[in-house]
Amino acid sequence: MSETFNKVSATGTYGMEVSYASDANGKSYLYILYADKNSPAGKKGLNRGDDEIVAINGDAISPMTANTNVQKVTNAIYNSTSVTLQVRRP
C-alpha cells in the first residue's frame, strides 16, 4: 500500500509517531508507533504497530544494522509538508 499524506498546515503533523524495532539479529525495522484515528494518517488507515514503513517518498527503508536513515525519516515525517509512505501489513 502506498499513500501520500498532506499536513493540515506547514506546522502541523500527520497525526502519527514512528519508531524503530530491532529483531534478534540486530536489524531495525520502522513501524508506526501511534496513529490518531482522526488524523491524516489515521484517515488513510494506518494503524499502531500493524504497519511497517518500507519506503518513504519512493526510497526503500530496508532492515538495517544501524539506524542510518534516522535523519531522512525525521525530515520526511516530522518536517515536511507532504510525504508518501509505502507500508507492509501483516
C-alpha positions in Angstrom: 0.0 0.0 0.0 1.3 3.4 -0.9 -0.3 6.6 0.4 0.5 10.3 0.1 -0.2 12.4 3.2 -0.5 16.1 3.5 -0.2 18.0 6.7 -3.1 20.2 7.8 -0.7 23.1 7.9 3.0 23.7 7.5 3.4 23.5 11.3 1.0 20.6 11.7 1.6 16.9 11.9 0.4 13.8 10.1 -1.0 12.6 13.5 1.4 9.7 13.9 4.6 8.8 15.5 7.1 6.2 14.2 9.8 4.1 15.9 12.3 1.5 15.2 12.1 -2.0 16.5 15.0 -4.4 16.4 15.0 -8.2 15.8 17.3 -10.8 17.4 19.9 -10.2 14.7 20.1 -6.5 15.4 18.3 -5.4 12.3 16.0 -2.4 12.7 12.5 -2.0 11.2 10.5 1.2 11.1 6.9 0.9 12.5 4.0 3.2 13.2 4.1 3.7 17.0 0.9 5.7 17.1 -1.7 7.0 14.7 -4.7 9.1 15.8 -7.8 7.8 14.0 -8.9 11.4 13.1 -5.5 12.5 11.7 -4.4 12.4 8.1 -2.5 9.1 8.8 -5.5 7.6 10.7 -7.9 8.6 7.9 -5.7 6.7 5.4 -6.0 3.6 7.6 -2.6 3.5 9.2 -2.6 1.6 12.5 -0.4 1.4 15.5 2.1 -1.4 15.3 0.3 -3.1 12.4 2.1 -1.2 9.7 5.8 -1.4 8.8 7.1 1.5 6.8 9.1 0.0 3.9 9.6 3.2 1.8 9.4 6.9 2.2 8.9 9.1 -0.8 9.9 6.2 -3.0 13.2 5.4 -1.1 13.3 1.9 0.4 13.7 1.6 4.1 15.4 -1.8 4.4 16.2 -3.6 7.6 19.5 -2.1 8.8 22.0 -2.8 11.5 22.3 0.9 12.4 19.5 3.4 12.2 21.2 5.0 9.2 18.0 6.5 7.9 17.0 8.4 11.1 17.6 11.9 9.7 15.8 11.1 6.4 12.8 9.6 8.3 12.7 12.5 10.8 12.7 15.1 8.0 10.1 13.3 5.9 7.6 12.5 8.7 8.1 15.4 11.1 9.5 18.3 9.0 7.9 18.1 5.5 4.5 19.3 4.3 3.8 16.1 2.3 5.1 12.6 2.4 4.4 9.3 0.6 4.7 6.2 2.6 4.7 2.6 1.5 3.7 0.2 4.3 3.6 -3.5 4.7 0.8 -5.0 6.7 1.0 -8.4 8.4 
